[in-house]
Amino acid sequence: MGTVPTAPLGGSIPIYLHEDQPLAVTAADVRMLLHAYLTGDLSVSIVGYVADALGLSNHVEFVPLEVQDVLECTTDPEVNGPLNETMAWALLKDLAGLPPQA
């Protein structure tokens, strides 16, 4: 009997931030990110990269603050589980009650 290949757990990618402009991230912005994933325009890796970069910046404001909680669910699949279609739709449902913009 042969061995079954397994996907690697964990990993890292360098994130480069150039922080000279403040940025407000709204529920509408995260909805757009999730819709781009659901339509196949963005991969799971790219969504995670964007979410990590936004979360690590000192100049990003999440409006309202609950938007950050939703976005963080797309990072760290070992903790939050892997982003998939079911999770993306659930996150969109969570965003439904939040104002689209500040």
Biopython code that builds the backbone (N, CA, C, O; Angstrom):
import numpy as np
from Bio.PDB.StructureBuilder import StructureBuilder

atoms = [
    (1, "MET", "N", (0.848, -1.170, 0.000)),
    (1, "MET", "CA", (0.000, 0.000, 0.000)),
    (1, "MET", "C", (0.896, 1.235, 0.000)),
    (1, "MET", "O", (1.839, 1.310, 0.787)),
    (2, "GLY", "N", (0.615, 2.198, -0.867)),
    (2, "GLY", "CA", (1.423, 3.409, -0.994)),
    (2, "GLY", "C", (1.052, 4.463, 0.029)),
    (2, "GLY", "O", (0.078, 4.331, 0.770)),
    (3, "THR", "N", (1.833, 5.482, 0.047)),
    (3, "THR", "CA", (1.542, 6.585, 0.961)),
    (3, "THR", "C", (0.567, 7.553, 0.310)),
    (3, "THR", "O", (0.530, 7.691, -0.913)),
    (4, "VAL", "N", (-0.192, 8.197, 1.114)),
    (4, "VAL", "CA", (-1.159, 9.179, 0.641)),
    (4, "VAL", "C", (-0.529, 10.558, 0.768)),
    (4, "VAL", "O", (-0.124, 10.951, 1.862)),
    (5, "PRO", "N", (-0.437, 11.310, -0.346)),
    (5, "PRO", "CA", (0.146, 12.649, -0.244)),
    (5, "PRO", "C", (-0.753, 13.558, 0.589)),
    (5, "PRO", "O", (-1.979, 13.493, 0.500)),
    (6, "THR", "N", (-0.138, 14.382, 1.378)),
    (6, "THR", "CA", (-0.899, 15.323, 2.201)),
    (6, "THR", "C", (-0.489, 16.738, 1.855)),
    (6, "THR", "O", (0.637, 16.982, 1.421)),
    (7, "ALA", "N", (-1.387, 17.645, 2.045)),
    (7, "ALA", "CA", (-1.095, 19.058, 1.804)),
    (7, "ALA", "C", (-0.245, 19.580, 2.954)),
    (7, "ALA", "O", (-0.452, 19.194, 4.105)),
    (8, "PRO", "N", (0.692, 20.440, 2.656)),
    (8, "PRO", "CA", (1.513, 20.995, 3.741)),
    (8, "PRO", "C", (0.664, 21.858, 4.676)),
    (8, "PRO", "O", (-0.273, 22.528, 4.242)),
    (9, "LEU", "N", (1.005, 21.830, 5.946)),
    (9, "LEU", "CA", (0.319, 22.662, 6.922)),
    (9, "LEU", "C", (1.161, 23.901, 7.172)),
    (9, "LEU", "O", (2.370, 23.810, 7.386)),
    (10, "GLY", "N", (0.526, 25.039, 7.143)),
    (10, "GLY", "CA", (1.239, 26.276, 7.420)),
    (10, "GLY", "C", (2.051, 26.730, 6.229)),
    (10, "GLY", "O", (2.073, 26.089, 5.179)),
    (11, "GLY", "N", (2.696, 27.814, 6.414)),
    (11, "GLY", "CA", (3.509, 28.403, 5.367)),
    (11, "GLY", "C", (3.593, 29.885, 5.605)),
    (11, "GLY", "O", (2.925, 30.425, 6.486)),
    (12, "SER", "N", (4.398, 30.527, 4.835)),
    (12, "SER", "CA", (4.503, 31.974, 4.981)),
    (12, "SER", "C", (4.803, 32.596, 3.635)),
    (12, "SER", "O", (5.295, 31.936, 2.720)),
    (13, "ILE", "N", (4.506, 33.847, 3.532)),
    (13, "ILE", "CA", (4.774, 34.635, 2.340)),
    (13, "ILE", "C", (5.132, 36.027, 2.823)),
    (13, "ILE", "O", (4.484, 36.551, 3.729)),
    (14, "PRO", "N", (6.145, 36.630, 2.238)),
    (14, "PRO", "CA", (6.480, 37.988, 2.680)),
    (14, "PRO", "C", (5.375, 38.969, 2.306)),
    (14, "PRO", "O", (4.805, 38.896, 1.217)),
    (15, "ILE", "N", (5.086, 39.868, 3.203)),
    (15, "ILE", "CA", (4.096, 40.913, 2.956)),
    (15, "ILE", "C", (4.821, 42.246, 3.053)),
    (15, "ILE", "O", (5.428, 42.561, 4.077)),
    (16, "TYR", "N", (4.755, 43.017, 1.992)),
    (16, "TYR", "CA", (5.421, 44.320, 1.943)),
    (16, "TYR", "C", (4.363, 45.410, 2.013)),
    (16, "TYR", "O", (3.458, 45.473, 1.180)),
    (17, "LEU", "N", (4.489, 46.255, 3.006)),
    (17, "LEU", "CA", (3.538, 47.345, 3.195)),
    (17, "LEU", "C", (4.238, 48.678, 2.985)),
    (17, "LEU", "O", (5.326, 48.913, 3.510)),
    (18, "HIS", "N", (3.611, 49.528, 2.226)),
    (18, "HIS", "CA", (4.100, 50.891, 2.061)),
    (18, "HIS", "C", (3.013, 51.770, 2.661)),
    (18, "HIS", "O", (1.977, 52.011, 2.041)),
    (19, "GLU", "N", (3.262, 52.239, 3.859)),
    (19, "GLU", "CA", (2.218, 52.916, 4.624)),
    (19, "GLU", "C", (2.423, 54.420, 4.633)),
    (19, "GLU", "O", (3.081, 54.954, 5.526)),
    (20, "ASP", "N", (1.870, 55.098, 3.659)),
    (20, "ASP", "CA", (1.939, 56.543, 3.720)),
    (20, "ASP", "C", (0.578, 57.193, 3.540)),
    (20, "ASP", "O", (0.470, 58.419, 3.551)),
    (21, "GLN", "N", (-0.460, 56.385, 3.374)),
    (21, "GLN", "CA", (-1.815, 56.901, 3.238)),
    (21, "GLN", "C", (-2.750, 56.122, 4.154)),
    (21, "GLN", "O", (-2.725, 54.892, 4.159)),
    (22, "PRO", "N", (-3.566, 56.817, 4.920)),
    (22, "PRO", "CA", (-4.583, 56.097, 5.704)),
    (22, "PRO", "C", (-5.628, 55.490, 4.763)),
    (22, "PRO", "O", (-5.905, 56.027, 3.691)),
    (23, "LEU", "N", (-6.188, 54.382, 5.180)),
    (23, "LEU", "CA", (-7.153, 53.669, 4.358)),
    (23, "LEU", "C", (-8.304, 53.207, 5.240)),
    (23, "LEU", "O", (-8.086, 52.639, 6.310)),
    (24, "ALA", "N", (-9.522, 53.452, 4.790)),
    (24, "ALA", "CA", (-10.706, 52.959, 5.486)),
    (24, "ALA", "C", (-11.254, 51.775, 4.705)),
    (24, "ALA", "O", (-11.524, 51.887, 3.509)),
    (25, "VAL", "N", (-11.419, 50.639, 5.379)),
    (25, "VAL", "CA", (-11.968, 49.428, 4.764)),
    (25, "VAL", "C", (-13.382, 49.247, 5.299)),
    (25, "VAL", "O", (-13.598, 49.165, 6.508)),
    (26, "THR", "N", (-14.334, 49.187, 4.383)),
    (26, "THR", "CA", (-15.743, 49.097, 4.760)),
    (26, "THR", "C", (-16.292, 47.697, 4.473)),
    (26, "THR", "O", (-15.621, 46.856, 3.875)),
    (27, "ALA", "N", (-17.514, 47.478, 4.912)),
    (27, "ALA", "CA", (-18.184, 46.207, 4.625)),
    (27, "ALA", "C", (-18.298, 46.001, 3.122)),
    (27, "ALA", "O", (-18.173, 44.873, 2.645)),
    (28, "ALA", "N", (-18.534, 47.074, 2.365)),
    (28, "ALA", "CA", (-18.638, 46.965, 0.904)),
    (28, "ALA", "C", (-17.324, 46.476, 0.301)),
    (28, "ALA", "O", (-17.334, 45.699, -0.653)),
    (29, "ASP", "N", (-16.202, 46.922, 0.844)),
    (29, "ASP", "CA", (-14.897, 46.491, 0.342)),
    (29, "ASP", "C", (-14.683, 44.992, 0.567)),
    (29, "ASP", "O", (-14.195, 44.286, -0.315)),
    (30, "VAL", "N", (-15.050, 44.526, 1.747)),
    (30, "VAL", "CA", (-14.874, 43.093, 2.050)),
    (30, "VAL", "C", (-15.858, 42.261, 1.234)),
    (30, "VAL", "O", (-15.536, 41.149, 0.814)),
    (31, "ARG", "N", (-17.053, 42.795, 1.012)),
    (31, "ARG", "CA", (-17.999, 42.094, 0.136)),
    (31, "ARG", "C", (-17.408, 41.928, -1.264)),
    (31, "ARG", "O", (-17.516, 40.861, -1.868)),
    (32, "MET", "N", (-16.786, 42.987, -1.772)),
    (32, "MET", "CA", (-16.182, 42.927, -3.097)),
    (32, "MET", "C", (-15.076, 41.865, -3.144)),
    (32, "MET", "O", (-14.967, 41.119, -4.117)),
    (33, "LEU", "N", (-14.267, 41.805, -2.099)),
    (33, "LEU", "CA", (-13.196, 40.807, -2.019)),
    (33, "LEU", "C", (-13.771, 39.392, -2.037)),
    (33, "LEU", "O", (-13.280, 38.528, -2.763)),
    (34, "LEU", "N", (-14.805, 39.158, -1.242)),
    (34, "LEU", "CA", (-15.420, 37.832, -1.174)),
    (34, "LEU", "C", (-16.111, 37.460, -2.483)),
    (34, "LEU", "O", (-16.050, 36.306, -2.908)),
    (35, "HIS", "N", (-16.767, 38.426, -3.124)),
    (35, "HIS", "CA", (-17.403, 38.152, -4.414)),
    (35, "HIS", "C", (-16.352, 37.826, -5.474)),
    (35, "HIS", "O", (-16.579, 36.965, -6.324)),
    (36, "ALA", "N", (-15.209, 38.504, -5.432)),
    (36, "ALA", "CA", (-14.126, 38.203, -6.380)),
    (36, "ALA", "C", (-13.622, 36.778, -6.172)),
    (36, "ALA", "O", (-13.285, 36.093, -7.137)),
    (37, "TYR", "N", (-13.570, 36.332, -4.933)),
    (37, "TYR", "CA", (-13.189, 34.942, -4.653)),
    (37, "TYR", "C", (-14.249, 33.982, -5.202)),
    (37, "TYR", "O", (-13.918, 33.002, -5.869)),
    (38, "LEU", "N", (-15.520, 34.269, -4.919)),
    (38, "LEU", "CA", (-16.600, 33.374, -5.329)),
    (38, "LEU", "C", (-16.728, 33.258, -6.846)),
    (38, "LEU", "O", (-17.156, 32.219, -7.348)),
    (39, "THR", "N", (-16.367, 34.300, -7.576)),
    (39, "THR", "CA", (-16.446, 34.263, -9.036)),
    (39, "THR", "C", (-15.172, 33.725, -9.670)),
    (39, "THR", "O", (-15.084, 33.605, -10.892)),
    (40, "GLY", "N", (-14.184, 33.399, -8.839)),
    (40, "GLY", "CA", (-12.942, 32.838, -9.361)),
    (40, "GLY", "C", (-11.923, 33.875, -9.793)),
    (40, "GLY", "O", (-10.881, 33.525, -10.348)),
    (41, "ASP", "N", (-12.206, 35.149, -9.547)),
    (41, "ASP", "CA", (-11.258, 36.205, -9.919)),
    (41, "ASP", "C", (-10.063, 36.269, -8.976)),
    (41, "ASP", "O", (-8.990, 36.725, -9.369)),
    (42, "LEU", "N", (-10.237, 35.815, -7.732)),
    (42, "LEU", "CA", (-9.148, 35.780, -6.755)),
    (42, "LEU", "C", (-9.056, 34.388, -6.139)),
    (42, "LEU", "O", (-10.070, 33.734, -5.895)),
    (43, "SER", "N", (-7.839, 33.954, -5.895)),
    (43, "SER", "CA", (-7.626, 32.655, -5.249)),
    (43, "SER", "C", (-7.704, 32.807, -3.728)),
    (43, "SER", "O", (-7.687, 33.919, -3.200)),
    (44, "VAL", "N", (-7.788, 31.683, -3.047)),
    (44, "VAL", "CA", (-7.772, 31.680, -1.581)),
    (44, "VAL", "C", (-6.502, 32.361, -1.076)),
    (44, "VAL", "O", (-6.549, 33.140, -0.123)),
    (45, "SER", "N", (-5.374, 32.069, -1.712)),
    (45, "SER", "CA", (-4.100, 32.647, -1.284)),
    (45, "SER", "C", (-4.092, 34.157, -1.398)),
    (45, "SER", "O", (-3.594, 34.843, -0.506)),
    (46, "ILE", "N", (-4.635, 34.681, -2.480)),
    (46, "ILE", "CA", (-4.656, 36.133, -2.682)),
    (46, "ILE", "C", (-5.589, 36.793, -1.667)),
    (46, "ILE", "O", (-5.253, 37.840, -1.112)),
    (47, "VAL", "N", (-6.738, 36.202, -1.422)),
    (47, "VAL", "CA", (-7.660, 36.761, -0.416)),
    (47, "VAL", "C", (-6.962, 36.804, 0.943)),
    (47, "VAL", "O", (-7.035, 37.813, 1.644)),
    (48, "GLY", "N", (-6.292, 35.722, 1.316)),
    (48, "GLY", "CA", (-5.562, 35.698, 2.585)),
    (48, "GLY", "C", (-4.449, 36.725, 2.637)),
    (48, "GLY", "O", (-4.227, 37.354, 3.672)),
    (49, "TYR", "N", (-3.751, 36.897, 1.530)),
    (49, "TYR", "CA", (-2.660, 37.876, 1.453)),
    (49, "TYR", "C", (-3.204, 39.288, 1.666)),
    (49, "TYR", "O", (-2.647, 40.061, 2.446)),
    (50, "VAL", "N", (-4.285, 39.619, 0.974)),
    (50, "VAL", "CA", (-4.899, 40.946, 1.110)),
    (50, "VAL", "C", (-5.379, 41.160, 2.545)),
    (50, "VAL", "O", (-5.147, 42.217, 3.131)),
    (51, "ALA", "N", (-6.042, 40.159, 3.101)),
    (51, "ALA", "CA", (-6.551, 40.278, 4.473)),
    (51, "ALA", "C", (-5.413, 40.459, 5.471)),
    (51, "ALA", "O", (-5.518, 41.278, 6.384)),
    (52, "ASP", "N", (-4.328, 39.705, 5.309)),
    (52, "ASP", "CA", (-3.178, 39.858, 6.202)),
    (52, "ASP", "C", (-2.553, 41.242, 6.073)),
    (52, "ASP", "O", (-2.234, 41.881, 7.076)),
    (53, "ALA", "N", (-2.380, 41.702, 4.843)),
    (53, "ALA", "CA", (-1.766, 43.020, 4.628)),
    (53, "ALA", "C", (-2.606, 44.124, 5.263)),
    (53, "ALA", "O", (-2.064, 45.032, 5.893)),
    (54, "LEU", "N", (-3.911, 44.051, 5.102)),
    (54, "LEU", "CA", (-4.783, 45.062, 5.710)),
    (54, "LEU", "C", (-4.744, 44.981, 7.230)),
    (54, "LEU", "O", (-4.721, 46.004, 7.914)),
    (55, "GLY", "N", (-4.738, 43.770, 7.748)),
    (55, "GLY", "CA", (-4.726, 43.587, 9.198)),
    (55, "GLY", "C", (-3.422, 43.999, 9.850)),
    (55, "GLY", "O", (-3.412, 44.384, 11.019)),
    (56, "LEU", "N", (-2.322, 43.926, 9.115)),
    (56, "LEU", "CA", (-1.013, 44.270, 9.679)),
    (56, "LEU", "C", (-0.687, 45.757, 9.606)),
    (56, "LEU", "O", (0.209, 46.233, 10.303)),
    (57, "SER", "N", (-1.395, 46.474, 8.782)),
    (57, "SER", "CA", (-1.101, 47.899, 8.609)),
    (57, "SER", "C", (-1.572, 48.713, 9.808)),
    (57, "SER", "O", (-2.636, 48.455, 10.372)),
    (58, "ASN", "N", (-0.777, 49.680, 10.181)),
    (58, "ASN", "CA", (-1.159, 50.598, 11.263)),
    (58, "ASN", "C", (-2.036, 51.740, 10.775)),
    (58, "ASN", "O", (-2.552, 52.517, 11.577)),
    (59, "HIS", "N", (-2.206, 51.845, 9.458)),
    (59, "HIS", "CA", (-2.953, 52.965, 8.889)),
    (59, "HIS", "C", (-4.293, 52.552, 8.287)),
    (59, "HIS", "O", (-4.912, 53.323, 7.554)),
    (60, "VAL", "N", (-4.732, 51.353, 8.594)),
    (60, "VAL", "CA", (-6.027, 50.889, 8.095)),
    (60, "VAL", "C", (-7.047, 51.005, 9.211)),
    (60, "VAL", "O", (-6.828, 50.563, 10.339)),
    (61, "GLU", "N", (-8.164, 51.613, 8.860)),
    (61, "GLU", "CA", (-9.293, 51.719, 9.790)),
    (61, "GLU", "C", (-10.434, 50.883, 9.221)),
    (61, "GLU", "O", (-10.769, 51.014, 8.044)),
    (62, "PHE", "N", (-11.024, 50.037, 10.033)),
    (62, "PHE", "CA", (-12.145, 49.208, 9.611)),
    (62, "PHE", "C", (-13.429, 49.888, 10.071)),
    (62, "PHE", "O", (-13.606, 50.181, 11.253)),
    (63, "VAL", "N", (-14.325, 50.136, 9.106)),
    (63, "VAL", "CA", (-15.547, 50.893, 9.365)),
    (63, "VAL", "C", (-16.748, 50.075, 8.913)),
    (63, "VAL", "O", (-16.924, 49.855, 7.715)),
    (64, "PRO", "N", (-17.574, 49.621, 9.842)),
    (64, "PRO", "CA", (-17.398, 49.623, 11.284)),
    (64, "PRO", "C", (-16.349, 48.585, 11.693)),
    (64, "PRO", "O", (-15.884, 47.803, 10.864)),
    (65, "LEU", "N", (-15.991, 48.584, 12.945)),
    (65, "LEU", "CA", (-14.919, 47.726, 13.449)),
    (65, "LEU", "C", (-15.200, 46.238, 13.213)),
    (65, "LEU", "O", (-14.264, 45.450, 13.075)),
    (66, "GLU", "N", (-16.462, 45.850, 13.165)),
    (66, "GLU", "CA", (-16.828, 44.438, 12.950)),
    (66, "GLU", "C", (-16.329, 43.917, 11.596)),
    (66, "GLU", "O", (-16.184, 42.709, 11.412)),
    (67, "VAL", "N", (-16.068, 44.816, 10.660)),
    (67, "VAL", "CA", (-15.541, 44.414, 9.357)),
    (67, "VAL", "C", (-14.208, 43.692, 9.529)),
    (67, "VAL", "O", (-13.920, 42.738, 8.806)),
    (68, "GLN", "N", (-13.402, 44.141, 10.474)),
    (68, "GLN", "CA", (-12.110, 43.505, 10.722)),
    (68, "GLN", "C", (-12.299, 42.055, 11.175)),
    (68, "GLN", "O", (-11.554, 41.171, 10.751)),
    (69, "ASP", "N", (-13.283, 41.810, 12.027)),
    (69, "ASP", "CA", (-13.552, 40.446, 12.505)),
    (69, "ASP", "C", (-13.889, 39.515, 11.338)),
    (69, "ASP", "O", (-13.411, 38.382, 11.275)),
    (70, "VAL", "N", (-14.712, 40.006, 10.427)),
    (70, "VAL", "CA", (-15.103, 39.193, 9.273)),
    (70, "VAL", "C", (-13.888, 38.935, 8.383)),
    (70, "VAL", "O", (-13.662, 37.804, 7.952)),
    (71, "LEU", "N", (-13.109, 39.976, 8.109)),
    (71, "LEU", "CA", (-11.939, 39.831, 7.245)),
    (71, "LEU", "C", (-10.917, 38.870, 7.839)),
    (71, "LEU", "O", (-10.293, 38.099, 7.110)),
    (72, "GLU", "N", (-10.743, 38.910, 9.145)),
    (72, "GLU", "CA", (-9.771, 38.021, 9.797)),
    (72, "GLU", "C", (-10.138, 36.545, 9.653)),
    (72, "GLU", "O", (-9.271, 35.680, 9.776)),
    (73, "CYS", "N", (-11.393, 36.254, 9.398)),
    (73, "CYS", "CA", (-11.804, 34.859, 9.195)),
    (73, "CYS", "C", (-11.229, 34.278, 7.910)),
    (73, "CYS", "O", (-11.220, 33.059, 7.738)),
    (74, "THR", "N", (-10.747, 35.131, 7.001)),
    (74, "THR", "CA", (-10.178, 34.646, 5.740)),
    (74, "THR", "C", (-8.683, 34.375, 5.862)),
    (74, "THR", "O", (-8.058, 33.930, 4.899)),
    (75, "THR", "N", (-8.106, 34.634, 7.022)),
    (75, "THR", "CA", (-6.679, 34.414, 7.230)),
    (75, "THR", "C", (-6.470, 33.177, 8.094)),
    (75, "THR", "O", (-7.409, 32.685, 8.720)),
    (76, "ASP", "N", (-5.263, 32.688, 8.127)),
    (76, "ASP", "CA", (-4.840, 31.608, 9.022)),
    (76, "ASP", "C", (-5.778, 30.404, 8.992)),
    (76, "ASP", "O", (-6.527, 30.179, 9.942)),
    (77, "PRO", "N", (-5.740, 29.622, 7.898)),
    (77, "PRO", "CA", (-6.650, 28.476, 7.777)),
    (77, "PRO", "C", (-6.475, 27.421, 8.859)),
    (77, "PRO", "O", (-7.396, 26.643, 9.110)),
    (78, "GLU", "N", (-5.300, 27.377, 9.514)),
    (78, "GLU", "CA", (-5.114, 26.410, 10.594)),
    (78, "GLU", "C", (-5.985, 26.754, 11.794)),
    (78, "GLU", "O", (-6.360, 25.871, 12.566)),
    (79, "VAL", "N", (-6.305, 28.025, 11.951)),
    (79, "VAL", "CA", (-7.134, 28.482, 13.075)),
    (79, "VAL", "C", (-8.597, 28.602, 12.657)),
    (79, "VAL", "O", (-9.490, 28.114, 13.350)),
    (80, "ASN", "N", (-8.838, 29.251, 11.525)),
    (80, "ASN", "CA", (-10.198, 29.572, 11.094)),
    (80, "ASN", "C", (-10.812, 28.540, 10.158)),
    (80, "ASN", "O", (-11.994, 28.623, 9.823)),
    (81, "GLY", "N", (-10.017, 27.579, 9.739)),
    (81, "GLY", "CA", (-10.467, 26.657, 8.710)),
    (81, "GLY", "C", (-10.205, 27.286, 7.354)),
    (81, "GLY", "O", (-10.071, 28.506, 7.251)),
    (82, "PRO", "N", (-10.130, 26.473, 6.319)),
    (82, "PRO", "CA", (-9.817, 27.014, 4.997)),
    (82, "PRO", "C", (-10.989, 27.798, 4.424)),
    (82, "PRO", "O", (-12.148, 27.419, 4.587)),
    (83, "LEU", "N", (-10.669, 28.891, 3.753)),
    (83, "LEU", "CA", (-11.713, 29.641, 3.059)),
    (83, "LEU", "C", (-12.224, 28.775, 1.918)),
    (83, "LEU", "O", (-11.450, 28.258, 1.112)),
    (84, "ASN", "N", (-13.533, 28.630, 1.868)),
    (84, "ASN", "CA", (-14.173, 27.898, 0.783)),
    (84, "ASN", "C", (-15.476, 28.609, 0.453)),
    (84, "ASN", "O", (-15.804, 29.624, 1.066)),
    (85, "GLU", "N", (-16.201, 28.094, -0.490)),
    (85, "GLU", "CA", (-17.426, 28.758, -0.933)),
    (85, "GLU", "C", (-18.442, 28.892, 0.205)),
    (85, "GLU", "O", (-19.073, 29.939, 0.354)),
    (86, "THR", "N", (-18.596, 27.844, 0.997)),
    (86, "THR", "CA", (-19.554, 27.885, 2.111)),
    (86, "THR", "C", (-19.181, 28.967, 3.111)),
    (86, "THR", "O", (-20.040, 29.723, 3.565)),
    (87, "MET", "N", (-17.882, 29.044, 3.459)),
    (87, "MET", "CA", (-17.450, 30.062, 4.402)),
    (87, "MET", "C", (-17.632, 31.462, 3.815)),
    (87, "MET", "O", (-18.066, 32.378, 4.513)),
    (88, "ALA", "N", (-17.304, 31.626, 2.544)),
    (88, "ALA", "CA", (-17.434, 32.947, 1.912)),
    (88, "ALA", "C", (-18.884, 33.421, 1.958)),
    (88, "ALA", "O", (-19.147, 34.586, 2.259)),
    (89, "TRP", "N", (-19.824, 32.524, 1.662)),
    (89, "TRP", "CA", (-21.239, 32.914, 1.723)),
    (89, "TRP", "C", (-21.660, 33.239, 3.157)),
    (89, "TRP", "O", (-22.442, 34.164, 3.376)),
    (90, "ALA", "N", (-21.152, 32.489, 4.130)),
    (90, "ALA", "CA", (-21.475, 32.770, 5.536)),
    (90, "ALA", "C", (-20.921, 34.137, 5.950)),
    (90, "ALA", "O", (-21.580, 34.883, 6.674)),
    (91, "LEU", "N", (-19.723, 34.459, 5.494)),
    (91, "LEU", "CA", (-19.138, 35.765, 5.814)),
    (91, "LEU", "C", (-19.918, 36.889, 5.154)),
    (91, "LEU", "O", (-20.105, 37.949, 5.751)),
    (92, "LEU", "N", (-20.374, 36.667, 3.935)),
    (92, "LEU", "CA", (-21.219, 37.676, 3.280)),
    (92, "LEU", "C", (-22.514, 37.884, 4.062)),
    (92, "LEU", "O", (-23.006, 39.007, 4.169)),
    (93, "LYS", "N", (-23.056, 36.809, 4.601)),
    (93, "LYS", "CA", (-24.271, 36.923, 5.428)),
    (93, "LYS", "C", (-23.977, 37.736, 6.688)),
    (93, "LYS", "O", (-24.800, 38.547, 7.113)),
    (94, "ASP", "N", (-22.791, 37.515, 7.289)),
    (94, "ASP", "CA", (-22.399, 38.293, 8.470)),
    (94, "ASP", "C", (-22.284, 39.779, 8.138)),
    (94, "ASP", "O", (-22.607, 40.635, 8.961)),
    (95, "LEU", "N", (-21.824, 40.072, 6.934)),
    (95, "LEU", "CA", (-21.662, 41.466, 6.520)),
    (95, "LEU", "C", (-22.985, 42.139, 6.168)),
    (95, "LEU", "O", (-23.069, 43.367, 6.126)),
    (96, "ALA", "N", (-24.014, 41.337, 5.916)),
    (96, "ALA", "CA", (-25.288, 41.880, 5.442)),
    (96, "ALA", "C", (-25.888, 42.908, 6.386)),
    (96, "ALA", "O", (-26.540, 43.850, 5.933)),
    (97, "GLY", "N", (-25.685, 42.751, 7.675)),
    (97, "GLY", "CA", (-26.267, 43.677, 8.634)),
    (97, "GLY", "C", (-25.420, 44.920, 8.898)),
    (97, "GLY", "O", (-25.824, 45.809, 9.648)),
    (98, "LEU", "N", (-24.247, 44.973, 8.276)),
    (98, "LEU", "CA", (-23.364, 46.116, 8.493)),
    (98, "LEU", "C", (-23.562, 47.167, 7.423)),
    (98, "LEU", "O", (-23.903, 46.830, 6.289)),
    (99, "PRO", "N", (-23.356, 48.440, 7.753)),
    (99, "PRO", "CA", (-23.495, 49.474, 6.727)),
    (99, "PRO", "C", (-22.449, 49.283, 5.629)),
    (99, "PRO", "O", (-21.308, 48.926, 5.925)),
    (100, "PRO", "N", (-22.820, 49.516, 4.359)),
    (100, "PRO", "CA", (-21.891, 49.289, 3.252)),
    (100, "PRO", "C", (-20.710, 50.252, 3.251)),
    (100, "PRO", "O", (-19.627, 49.897, 2.787)),
    (101, "GLN", "N", (-20.901, 51.443, 3.754)),
    (101, "GLN", "CA", (-19.828, 52.447, 3.770)),
    (101, "GLN", "C", (-19.965, 53.314, 4.992)),
    (101, "GLN", "O", (-21.005, 53.355, 5.648)),
    (102, "ALA", "N", (-18.875, 54.012, 5.278)),
    (102, "ALA", "CA", (-18.871, 54.926, 6.423)),
    (102, "ALA", "C", (-19.685, 56.149, 6.097)),
    (102, "ALA", "O", (-19.810, 57.048, 6.929)),
]
sb = StructureBuilder()
sb.init_structure("model")
sb.init_model(0)
sb.init_chain("A")
sb.init_seg("    ")
for serial, (resi, resn, name, xyz) in enumerate(atoms, 1):
    if name == "N":
        sb.init_residue(resn, " ", resi, " ")
    sb.init_atom(name, np.array(xyz, "f"), 0.0, 1.0, " ", f" {name:<3s}", serial, name[0])
structure = sb.get_structure()
